[in-house]
Structure formats: C-alpha cells, structure tokens
Amino acid sequence: MPIKGAENWQSAFLPGAFQGTYVDSKHQQVDRLIENIRSPHADARVQMRQLELMRSINEAHRQDRGDPRLEARIQSFELAFRMQMEAADAFDLTQEPAHIRAMYGEGVHGRQTLIARRLLERGVRMVQLWHGAGQPWDNHDNIETNHRRLAGEIDQPIAALLHDLKQRGMLEDTLIIWGGEFGRTPTVELSGGKSKLGRDHNHYGFSVWMAGGGIKGGTVYGSTDELGFAAEQDPVSVHDLHATILHLLGVNHEELTYRYAGRDFRLTDVHGEVLRRVLA
C-alpha cells in the first residue's frame, strides 16, 4: 500500500459510497487482487437472492431513519456484488493480445496500468495508480540513482497507456494526471553535517503533467526561479489545479457545492482559477 494506506481512497466528507476500492495489483489471481471477491459458501444465484432480501430490509430501515451512512452501505453491497460478477473479466489480462501485454511490460506496474485501461473501457470513471509500496520517491539519500531507477520502472507503462488510449479513441475522453504532493529541493540535504546525496521536501515549486481529456499537448505552464526552488512565473496553486480538473470534467468549481457539517463546501473552497492556457 502507499503511505497512509486506505486514507488515500476514502471519501472524505462525501458519502461513503464514493470511497475507492483497493486492488492489490502485485497479485495476478482475481481472488487475491480484491479481498473476498468470491464467496466460499454461495454461488451467484444464491448471492443475488441474499442481496435482494438485504436490499428490502435495508430500504425499510432507511425510510425510518434516513441515515446517509446506511445508504452508503447499501450501495457498497451492491457494488461488491457487481464486481464479483464482472471482475474476473476486467482483471483477466490473458484476454489481451501478447503484443499489448509486451507494450505495457511484464512487471507489476505494467500490469496495473493495463488493468487501469481495461477498467476505463468498462465504464469505471476514476482509477488511481500508485507507484510502489510506502513512499519510494521520498529520497533523502542517493536521489539520482533512486529516481533514475524509479522513472525507468514506470516510463514504459505510462507511454503504453497514452498510446493505447489514443489508438482506441479513448484519450480525448480520458484525463491522465501524473504527479505527487510535493517536489524536492534543488540543494543537497545534510545529515550530521554530511551529504547523503539526497534532497528534502519542497512544496514551493514542482511539476505535475496532464494529458488527454481536453489538455493542449506540449504546453508548459509556469516556471521556477533560476535555482529551481520556488514557482516564479505563473505560479499554480493546488486549488488552480483542482479548478482546471473540474472544468475538464464539465464541472464549474464555483457553483458546485456540497453541504457538510452545517455549511456548503466548494471543492476548491474559496480559491482556484481555471488554467485556460493549457486547454485544447
């Protein structure tokens, strides 16, 4: 899992039905990709009858209480059953031609990226991938060696995904976002007065790239100072990035609100400008 584990795909202040489902892509068997995807006690026909009974009981319970957590639980049960019925097909990479599997690569990152494309084909609207367990990019030592190795691990799968989506006519409708939550300082980090050839965290200036889904390819927006430390020309805030992503998804970030804890929230709070120069 990535650092912080399930916190990365929780639903925050949205209803629980919006929480993500964890797929452990280091495995290749469907039964291990998603825990409890198969029932050892009942076949699909029996499970459908159980689900219908549970739905009717929960619906009566929900009408009496109106608890959004119960609605989220009901939707989670239904989603789990649909995944049981369809996951075997979505995660079975042997259905892919050999040249497609070779294009993505045989490692875990190639496999999870190909799975992402297969999920998108089947109507999954949001897929999030992590590179490595824990936080492998957090290199406070030997950054050149480690980052070169890490970039080499995901360069082929990313290129394959972009090419594959484009050849299938899906890239124009799919927004790809690649990035982390901060960059690294342009200066070496010291430990006990000695260099470990690493760099510290730096949130003042770092890069994120986007492709497809209405993005103007080949566009560079903004730049840092001459040292590469802080954004200097056309700085972009996280709220600006979110506003732009929402715009590409067809959502006006200034109008969409969600009521939580007694007040209406905007997804960009009271900030954010759409970066129109990066739009196609």
C-alpha positions as a Markdown table, in Angstrom:
| # | Residue | x | y | z |
|---|---|---|---|---|
| 1 | Met | 0.0 | 0.0 | 0.0 |
| 2 | Pro | 1.0 | 3.6 | -0.4 |
| 3 | Ile | 1.9 | 5.7 | 2.7 |
| 4 | Lys | -1.2 | 6.4 | 4.8 |
| 5 | Gly | -2.9 | 3.3 | 3.3 |
| 6 | Ala | -6.7 | 3.5 | 3.0 |
| 7 | Glu | -6.8 | 7.2 | 3.8 |
| 8 | Asn | -5.7 | 7.7 | 0.2 |
| 9 | Trp | -9.0 | 6.4 | -1.2 |
| 10 | Gln | -11.5 | 7.3 | 1.5 |
| 11 | Ser | -14.5 | 9.5 | 0.6 |
| 12 | Ala | -13.6 | 12.5 | 3.0 |
| 13 | Phe | -16.7 | 14.5 | 3.6 |
| 14 | Leu | -18.6 | 12.9 | 0.7 |
| 15 | Pro | -20.9 | 9.9 | 1.4 |
| 16 | Gly | -19.2 | 6.6 | 1.9 |
| 17 | Ala | -20.4 | 5.2 | -1.4 |
| 18 | Phe | -17.7 | 7.4 | -3.1 |
| 19 | Gln | -14.9 | 5.6 | -1.3 |
| 20 | Gly | -12.5 | 3.8 | -3.6 |
| 21 | Thr | -11.9 | 0.0 | -3.8 |
| 22 | Tyr | -8.4 | -1.2 | -3.2 |
| 23 | Val | -6.9 | -3.5 | -5.8 |
| 24 | Asp | -3.7 | -5.3 | -4.9 |
| 25 | Ser | -2.1 | -5.4 | -8.3 |
| 26 | Lys | 1.0 | -7.3 | -7.2 |
| 27 | His | -1.2 | -10.4 | -7.4 |
| 28 | Gln | -2.5 | -11.9 | -10.7 |
| 29 | Gln | -5.3 | -14.1 | -9.4 |
| 30 | Val | -8.7 | -12.3 | -9.2 |
| 31 | Asp | -9.3 | -13.8 | -5.8 |
| 32 | Arg | -6.3 | -12.1 | -4.4 |
| 33 | Leu | -6.5 | -8.8 | -6.4 |
| 34 | Ile | -9.6 | -7.9 | -4.4 |
| 35 | Glu | -10.1 | -9.5 | -1.0 |
| 36 | Asn | -13.3 | -11.5 | -0.5 |
| 37 | Ile | -14.3 | -11.1 | -4.2 |
| 38 | Arg | -15.6 | -14.7 | -4.2 |
| 39 | Ser | -17.9 | -16.3 | -1.6 |
| 40 | Pro | -16.8 | -19.7 | -0.5 |
| 41 | His | -20.3 | -20.5 | 0.6 |
| 42 | Ala | -22.8 | -19.4 | -2.1 |
| 43 | Asp | -23.0 | -19.2 | -5.9 |
| 44 | Ala | -24.1 | -16.2 | -7.8 |
| 45 | Arg | -27.8 | -17.2 | -7.8 |
| 46 | Val | -27.9 | -17.6 | -4.1 |
| 47 | Gln | -26.0 | -14.4 | -3.5 |
| 48 | Met | -28.5 | -12.5 | -5.7 |
| 49 | Arg | -31.4 | -13.7 | -3.6 |
| 50 | Gln | -29.5 | -12.7 | -0.4 |
| 51 | Leu | -28.8 | -9.3 | -1.8 |
| 52 | Glu | -32.4 | -8.7 | -2.8 |
| 53 | Leu | -33.5 | -9.7 | 0.7 |
| 54 | Met | -30.9 | -7.4 | 2.3 |
| 55 | Arg | -31.9 | -4.6 | 0.0 |
| 56 | Ser | -35.6 | -4.8 | 1.0 |
| 57 | Ile | -34.8 | -4.9 | 4.7 |
| 58 | Asn | -32.3 | -2.0 | 4.5 |
| 59 | Glu | -34.7 | 0.1 | 2.4 |
| 60 | Ala | -37.4 | -0.2 | 5.2 |
| 61 | His | -34.7 | 0.6 | 7.8 |
| 62 | Arg | -33.5 | 3.6 | 5.7 |
| 63 | Gln | -37.0 | 5.1 | 5.3 |
| 64 | Asp | -37.5 | 5.1 | 9.1 |
| 65 | Arg | -34.1 | 6.7 | 9.9 |
| 66 | Gly | -32.7 | 8.4 | 6.7 |
| 67 | Asp | -29.1 | 7.8 | 7.7 |
| 68 | Pro | -26.7 | 8.5 | 4.8 |
| 69 | Arg | -24.3 | 6.0 | 6.2 |
| 70 | Leu | -26.8 | 3.3 | 5.7 |
| 71 | Glu | -27.4 | 4.4 | 2.1 |
| 72 | Ala | -23.6 | 4.2 | 1.5 |
| 73 | Arg | -23.5 | 0.7 | 3.0 |
| 74 | Ile | -26.4 | -0.5 | 0.7 |
| 75 | Gln | -24.6 | 0.9 | -2.3 |
| 76 | Ser | -21.3 | -0.8 | -1.2 |
| 77 | Phe | -23.0 | -4.2 | -1.0 |
| 78 | Glu | -24.5 | -3.7 | -4.5 |
| 79 | Leu | -21.1 | -2.6 | -5.9 |
| 80 | Ala | -19.4 | -5.5 | -4.3 |
| 81 | Phe | -21.8 | -7.9 | -6.0 |
| 82 | Arg | -21.4 | -6.3 | -9.4 |
| 83 | Met | -17.7 | -6.5 | -9.0 |
| 84 | Gln | -18.0 | -10.2 | -8.2 |
| 85 | Met | -19.9 | -10.7 | -11.5 |
| 86 | Glu | -17.6 | -8.6 | -13.7 |
| 87 | Ala | -14.1 | -8.5 | -12.0 |
| 88 | Ala | -13.0 | -11.9 | -13.5 |
| 89 | Asp | -13.3 | -10.4 | -17.0 |
| 90 | Ala | -11.9 | -7.0 | -16.2 |
| 91 | Phe | -8.8 | -8.3 | -14.4 |
| 92 | Asp | -8.0 | -11.3 | -16.7 |
| 93 | Leu | -5.1 | -9.9 | -18.7 |
| 94 | Thr | -4.7 | -13.2 | -20.6 |
| 95 | Gln | -7.5 | -11.9 | -22.8 |
| 96 | Glu | -5.1 | -9.2 | -24.1 |
| 97 | Pro | -3.0 | -9.9 | -27.2 |
| 98 | Ala | 0.6 | -10.7 | -26.5 |
| 99 | His | 1.8 | -7.5 | -28.2 |
| 100 | Ile | -0.3 | -5.3 | -25.9 |
| 101 | Arg | 1.0 | -7.0 | -22.8 |
| 102 | Ala | 4.5 | -6.6 | -24.1 |
| 103 | Met | 3.9 | -2.9 | -24.8 |
| 104 | Tyr | 3.0 | -2.3 | -21.1 |
| 105 | Gly | 5.7 | -4.5 | -19.8 |
| 106 | Glu | 5.6 | -7.7 | -17.6 |
| 107 | Gly | 6.2 | -6.1 | -14.2 |
| 108 | Val | 3.6 | -5.1 | -11.6 |
| 109 | His | 3.5 | -1.5 | -12.9 |
| 110 | Gly | 2.8 | -2.6 | -16.5 |
| 111 | Arg | 0.2 | -5.0 | -15.2 |
| 112 | Gln | -1.6 | -2.4 | -13.0 |
| 113 | Thr | -1.6 | 0.2 | -15.8 |
| 114 | Leu | -3.1 | -2.3 | -18.3 |
| 115 | Ile | -5.7 | -3.2 | -15.7 |
| 116 | Ala | -6.5 | 0.6 | -15.4 |
| 117 | Arg | -7.1 | 0.7 | -19.2 |
| 118 | Arg | -9.4 | -2.3 | -19.0 |
| 119 | Leu | -11.4 | -0.7 | -16.1 |
| 120 | Leu | -11.8 | 2.5 | -18.1 |
| 121 | Glu | -13.1 | 0.6 | -21.1 |
| 122 | Arg | -15.8 | -0.9 | -18.8 |
| 123 | Gly | -17.0 | 2.4 | -17.6 |
| 124 | Val | -15.1 | 2.9 | -14.4 |
| 125 | Arg | -14.9 | 6.7 | -14.1 |
| 126 | Met | -12.0 | 7.1 | -11.7 |
| 127 | Val | -8.8 | 5.0 | -11.5 |
| 128 | Gln | -5.9 | 5.9 | -9.3 |
| 129 | Leu | -2.5 | 4.2 | -9.5 |
| 130 | Trp | 0.4 | 4.4 | -7.1 |
| 131 | His | 4.0 | 3.7 | -7.9 |
| 132 | Gly | 5.4 | 1.3 | -5.3 |
| 133 | Ala | 4.6 | 0.5 | -1.7 |
| 134 | Gly | 5.2 | 3.1 | 1.0 |
| 135 | Gln | 6.8 | 6.2 | -0.5 |
| 136 | Pro | 9.6 | 5.1 | -2.7 |
| 137 | Trp | 10.1 | 8.5 | -4.3 |
| 138 | Asp | 10.9 | 10.1 | -0.9 |
| 139 | Asn | 14.6 | 10.0 | -1.5 |
| 140 | His | 16.6 | 11.8 | 1.2 |
| 141 | Asp | 19.6 | 9.9 | 0.0 |
| 142 | Asn | 21.0 | 8.7 | -3.3 |
| 143 | Ile | 18.4 | 10.6 | -5.2 |
| 144 | Glu | 20.0 | 10.4 | -8.6 |
| 145 | Thr | 20.3 | 6.6 | -8.5 |
| 146 | Asn | 17.0 | 6.0 | -7.0 |
| 147 | His | 14.9 | 8.4 | -9.1 |
| 148 | Arg | 16.6 | 7.1 | -12.3 |
| 149 | Arg | 15.5 | 3.5 | -11.3 |
| 150 | Leu | 12.0 | 4.6 | -10.3 |
| 151 | Ala | 11.4 | 6.6 | -13.5 |
| 152 | Gly | 12.7 | 3.6 | -15.5 |
| 153 | Glu | 10.1 | 1.4 | -13.8 |
| 154 | Ile | 7.1 | 3.5 | -14.9 |
| 155 | Asp | 8.2 | 5.1 | -18.1 |
| 156 | Gln | 7.2 | 2.2 | -20.4 |
| 157 | Pro | 3.7 | 1.6 | -18.8 |
| 158 | Ile | 2.8 | 5.3 | -18.9 |
| 159 | Ala | 3.9 | 5.6 | -22.5 |
| 160 | Ala | 2.0 | 2.5 | -23.3 |
| 161 | Leu | -1.2 | 3.8 | -21.7 |
| 162 | Leu | -1.2 | 7.0 | -23.6 |
| 163 | His | -0.5 | 5.3 | -26.9 |
| 164 | Asp | -3.1 | 2.6 | -26.2 |
| 165 | Leu | -5.8 | 5.0 | -25.2 |
| 166 | Lys | -5.1 | 7.1 | -28.3 |
| 167 | Gln | -5.3 | 4.2 | -30.7 |
| 168 | Arg | -8.6 | 3.1 | -29.2 |
| 169 | Gly | -10.1 | 6.6 | -29.5 |
| 170 | Met | -10.3 | 6.9 | -25.7 |
| 171 | Leu | -7.6 | 9.5 | -24.9 |
| 172 | Glu | -9.8 | 12.5 | -25.9 |
| 173 | Asp | -12.3 | 11.4 | -23.3 |
| 174 | Thr | -9.8 | 10.4 | -20.6 |
| 175 | Leu | -7.9 | 12.8 | -18.5 |
| 176 | Ile | -4.5 | 11.5 | -17.3 |
| 177 | Ile | -2.9 | 13.2 | -14.3 |
| 178 | Trp | 0.6 | 12.4 | -13.1 |
| 179 | Gly | 2.3 | 13.9 | -10.0 |
| 180 | Gly | 3.0 | 13.9 | -6.3 |
| 181 | Glu | 2.2 | 16.1 | -3.4 |
| 182 | Phe | 5.5 | 18.0 | -3.5 |
| 183 | Gly | 8.9 | 18.1 | -5.2 |
| 184 | Arg | 12.5 | 18.1 | -3.9 |
| 185 | Thr | 14.8 | 21.0 | -3.1 |
| 186 | Pro | 17.4 | 21.9 | -5.6 |
| 187 | Thr | 20.1 | 21.7 | -2.9 |
| 188 | Val | 21.6 | 18.7 | -1.3 |
| 189 | Glu | 20.3 | 17.5 | 2.1 |
| 190 | Leu | 22.8 | 17.2 | 5.0 |
| 191 | Ser | 22.6 | 14.7 | 7.9 |
| 192 | Gly | 25.0 | 15.4 | 10.8 |
| 193 | Gly | 26.8 | 17.8 | 8.6 |
| 194 | Lys | 27.4 | 15.3 | 5.8 |
| 195 | Ser | 25.7 | 14.8 | 2.5 |
| 196 | Lys | 23.8 | 11.6 | 1.8 |
| 197 | Leu | 23.2 | 12.7 | -1.9 |
| 198 | Gly | 19.5 | 13.2 | -1.2 |
| 199 | Arg | 17.1 | 16.2 | -1.2 |
| 200 | Asp | 14.5 | 17.4 | 1.2 |
| 201 | His | 10.8 | 18.0 | 0.6 |
| 202 | Asn | 9.9 | 21.1 | -1.4 |
| 203 | His | 6.3 | 22.4 | -1.9 |
| 204 | Tyr | 7.3 | 25.8 | -3.3 |
| 205 | Gly | 8.0 | 24.5 | -6.8 |
| 206 | Phe | 7.3 | 21.2 | -8.5 |
| 207 | Ser | 5.8 | 19.7 | -11.6 |
| 208 | Val | 2.5 | 17.9 | -12.5 |
| 209 | Trp | 1.6 | 16.9 | -16.0 |
| 210 | Met | -1.7 | 16.1 | -17.6 |
| 211 | Ala | -2.7 | 14.6 | -21.0 |
| 212 | Gly | -5.8 | 13.8 | -22.9 |
| 213 | Gly | -9.3 | 14.9 | -21.8 |
| 214 | Gly | -9.1 | 18.4 | -23.3 |
| 215 | Ile | -5.5 | 19.2 | -22.5 |
| 216 | Lys | -3.4 | 21.0 | -25.1 |
| 217 | Gly | -0.4 | 18.7 | -25.6 |
| 218 | Gly | 3.1 | 20.1 | -25.5 |
| 219 | Thr | 2.1 | 23.1 | -23.3 |
| 220 | Val | 4.4 | 24.2 | -20.5 |
| 221 | Tyr | 2.7 | 26.5 | -17.9 |
| 222 | Gly | 4.8 | 28.4 | -15.4 |
| 223 | Ser | 8.4 | 28.1 | -14.3 |
| 224 | Thr | 10.6 | 28.3 | -11.2 |
| 225 | Asp | 13.4 | 30.7 | -10.3 |
| 226 | Glu | 16.9 | 30.1 | -11.6 |
| 227 | Leu | 17.6 | 27.7 | -8.8 |
| 228 | Gly | 14.6 | 25.5 | -9.4 |
| 229 | Phe | 13.4 | 26.2 | -5.8 |
| 230 | Ala | 10.1 | 28.2 | -6.0 |
| 231 | Ala | 7.4 | 28.8 | -8.6 |
| 232 | Glu | 8.1 | 32.3 | -10.0 |
| 233 | Gln | 6.4 | 32.8 | -13.4 |
| 234 | Asp | 2.7 | 31.9 | -13.5 |
| 235 | Pro | 2.6 | 30.0 | -10.2 |
| 236 | Val | -0.2 | 27.5 | -9.9 |
| 237 | Ser | -1.9 | 26.6 | -6.6 |
| 238 | Val | -3.5 | 23.2 | -5.8 |
| 239 | His | -6.8 | 25.0 | -6.0 |
| 240 | Asp | -6.0 | 26.1 | -9.5 |
| 241 | Leu | -5.1 | 22.6 | -10.5 |
| 242 | His | -8.4 | 21.3 | -9.0 |
| 243 | Ala | -10.4 | 24.0 | -10.7 |
| 244 | Thr | -8.9 | 23.1 | -14.0 |
| 245 | Ile | -9.5 | 19.3 | -13.5 |
| 246 | Leu | -13.1 | 20.0 | -12.6 |
| 247 | His | -13.5 | 22.2 | -15.7 |
| 248 | Leu | -12.2 | 19.4 | -17.9 |
| 249 | Leu | -14.8 | 17.1 | -16.2 |
| 250 | Gly | -17.6 | 19.5 | -17.1 |
| 251 | Val | -18.0 | 20.9 | -13.6 |
| 252 | Asn | -18.0 | 24.6 | -12.6 |
| 253 | His | -15.9 | 24.7 | -9.4 |
| 254 | Glu | -17.5 | 27.9 | -8.3 |
| 255 | Glu | -21.1 | 26.6 | -8.5 |
| 256 | Leu | -20.8 | 23.0 | -7.3 |
| 257 | Thr | -21.2 | 22.8 | -3.5 |
| 258 | Tyr | -21.7 | 20.0 | -1.0 |
| 259 | Arg | -23.3 | 20.5 | 2.4 |
| 260 | Tyr | -21.2 | 19.1 | 5.2 |
| 261 | Ala | -21.1 | 19.9 | 8.9 |
| 262 | Gly | -23.6 | 22.7 | 8.6 |
| 263 | Arg | -22.2 | 24.7 | 5.7 |
| 264 | Asp | -21.9 | 24.4 | 1.9 |
| 265 | Phe | -18.4 | 23.5 | 0.7 |
| 266 | Arg | -16.9 | 24.1 | -2.7 |
| 267 | Leu | -14.4 | 21.6 | -3.8 |
| 268 | Thr | -11.9 | 24.4 | -4.3 |
| 269 | Asp | -13.0 | 26.2 | -1.1 |
| 270 | Val | -12.9 | 30.0 | -1.9 |
| 271 | His | -9.9 | 29.8 | -4.3 |
| 272 | Gly | -9.0 | 28.5 | -7.7 |
| 273 | Glu | -8.7 | 29.7 | -11.3 |
| 274 | Val | -9.1 | 27.5 | -14.4 |
| 275 | Leu | -5.7 | 27.4 | -16.3 |
| 276 | Arg | -7.2 | 28.2 | -19.7 |
| 277 | Arg | -3.9 | 28.3 | -21.5 |
| 278 | Val | -3.5 | 24.5 | -21.0 |
| 279 | Leu | -6.9 | 23.7 | -22.5 |
| 280 | Ala | -7.1 | 22.4 | -26.1 |
